[in-house]
Amino acid sequence: MNDAPSMKASRSFCFVVVLLTAGCANTSTVDSQANSATSETMLCPISGEPVTTDSSYVAYFSVYPVYCASLSDSTQFGSMPISKRAKLSAPQVLEQKGITNATCPLTGETLTASAAPVKYEGQTIGFATLSDANQIRSLPKTQQKKIIDKWMATNATPAN
């Protein structure tokens, strides 16, 4: 009879362990399904091969991950001058910044990964440099609107 309480405790412990293990397995399955559903397909900046955010080969532009197709591609990307990396990683980095336009509203320059985002009437607009972004921010709202409206009229659809 002395064994009855300890046996009862053992069965309770086993039951809890089984529940926790089943819960963990189920959760990881759900997480992996969610991750694969949100993994976007993009192109490696070096080889042009399709990659996803699950790629094992990641280089960085500033604090932004840049997904590559191979270790060789990520190494090559990292060894390039900053201006070249800014051009090559633009599609991936601009998307991470929430920028959908391809040209700067002030200068008309093609945006690179160095573009500075500015919130304007609920959307994020990219500017070629931080100086351009600060310049637009410093203007009165009416002047900002004139510049943005003129730019939008000449660039009917923002790049995606």
C-alpha positions in Angstrom: 0.0 0.0 0.0 2.9 2.3 0.5 3.7 2.1 -3.2 0.2 3.3 -4.2 0.8 7.1 -3.7 4.1 7.1 -5.5 2.7 5.0 -8.4 -0.2 7.5 -8.7 2.3 10.3 -8.8 4.3 8.5 -11.5 1.3 8.0 -13.7 0.4 11.7 -13.3 3.9 12.7 -14.3 3.9 10.4 -17.3 0.6 11.8 -18.4 1.8 15.4 -18.2 5.0 14.5 -20.1 3.0 12.9 -22.9 0.7 15.9 -23.1 3.6 18.3 -23.3 5.4 16.3 -25.9 2.3 16.0 -28.0 1.7 19.8 -27.6 5.2 20.6 -28.7 5.1 18.4 -31.7 1.8 19.8 -32.8 3.0 23.4 -32.3 6.1 22.9 -34.3 4.1 21.4 -37.2 1.8 24.5 -37.1 4.8 26.8 -36.9 6.6 25.1 -39.8 3.4 25.3 -41.9 3.1 29.0 -41.1 6.7 29.7 -41.9 6.6 27.9 -45.2 3.4 29.8 -46.1 5.0 33.2 -45.3 8.4 32.4 -47.0 8.4 34.7 -50.0 10.2 33.7 -53.1 12.7 36.3 -54.3 15.9 36.2 -56.4 19.5 35.8 -55.2 21.3 39.1 -55.9 24.3 37.3 -57.3 23.1 34.3 -59.3 19.5 35.4 -59.9 18.2 32.0 -58.6 15.0 31.8 -56.7 15.5 31.9 -52.9 13.2 32.2 -49.9 13.5 33.6 -46.4 14.2 30.0 -45.3 17.6 30.1 -47.2 20.6 29.0 -45.2 22.8 31.5 -47.0 22.2 35.0 -45.7 24.3 38.1 -46.2 23.4 41.5 -44.8 23.0 45.0 -46.1 23.2 47.2 -43.0 20.8 45.4 -40.7 18.7 43.9 -43.4 19.1 40.2 -44.4 19.8 39.5 -48.1 19.0 35.9 -49.0 21.4 34.1 -51.4 21.4 30.8 -53.2 24.7 29.5 -52.0 27.6 30.2 -49.6 29.7 31.3 -52.6 27.0 33.9 -53.5 26.7 35.3 -50.0 30.5 35.5 -49.7 30.8 37.3 -53.0 28.0 39.7 -52.0 29.7 40.5 -48.8 33.0 41.3 -50.5 31.6 43.8 -53.0 31.8 47.6 -52.5 28.8 49.1 -50.7 27.5 50.9 -53.8 27.3 47.6 -55.7 25.7 45.8 -52.8 23.1 48.6 -52.5 22.1 48.1 -56.2 22.0 44.3 -56.1 20.1 44.0 -52.8 17.6 46.7 -53.6 14.6 44.4 -54.4 15.0 42.5 -51.1 15.8 45.4 -48.8 13.3 47.9 -50.2 10.6 45.3 -49.6 11.7 44.9 -46.0 11.6 48.7 -45.6 8.1 48.8 -47.0 9.1 50.9 -50.0 7.2 50.2 -53.2 8.4 53.0 -55.4 11.4 52.7 -57.8 12.5 56.3 -58.1 13.1 59.1 -55.6 10.4 61.8 -55.7 13.0 64.6 -55.3 15.8 63.5 -57.5 14.3 61.0 -59.9 17.2 58.6 -59.1 16.5 54.9 -59.1 16.3 53.7 -55.5 18.9 51.3 -54.0 19.0 49.5 -50.7 20.3 52.7 -49.2 16.9 54.4 -49.8 15.4 56.2 -46.8 11.7 55.5 -46.1 9.3 58.3 -45.3 5.7 57.8 -44.1 3.4 60.1 -46.2 -0.4 59.9 -45.9 -0.4 56.3 -44.8 2.1 54.9 -47.3 5.9 54.5 -47.2 7.7 56.4 -49.9 11.4 55.8 -50.5 13.9 58.6 -51.1 17.4 58.1 -52.6 19.3 59.3 -49.6 18.7 60.2 -46.0 19.3 63.9 -47.0 16.5 63.7 -49.5 14.2 62.2 -46.9 15.1 64.9 -44.3 14.6 67.6 -46.9 11.0 66.4 -47.7 10.3 66.1 -43.9 11.5 69.7 -43.3 9.1 71.2 -45.9 5.6 72.5 -45.0 2.8 70.0 -45.7 1.6 72.0 -48.7 5.0 71.8 -50.4 5.4 68.1 -49.6 2.0 67.5 -51.2 3.0 69.5 -54.4 6.2 67.5 -54.8 4.6 64.1 -54.1 1.6 64.8 -56.3 3.8 65.9 -59.2 6.0 62.8 -58.8 2.9 60.5 -58.6 1.5 62.1 -61.8 4.7 61.3 -63.7 5.1 57.9 -62.1 1.6 56.6 -62.4 2.3 53.2 -60.8 4.8 52.6 -58.0 7.2 49.7 -58.6 6.6 46.4 -56.7 
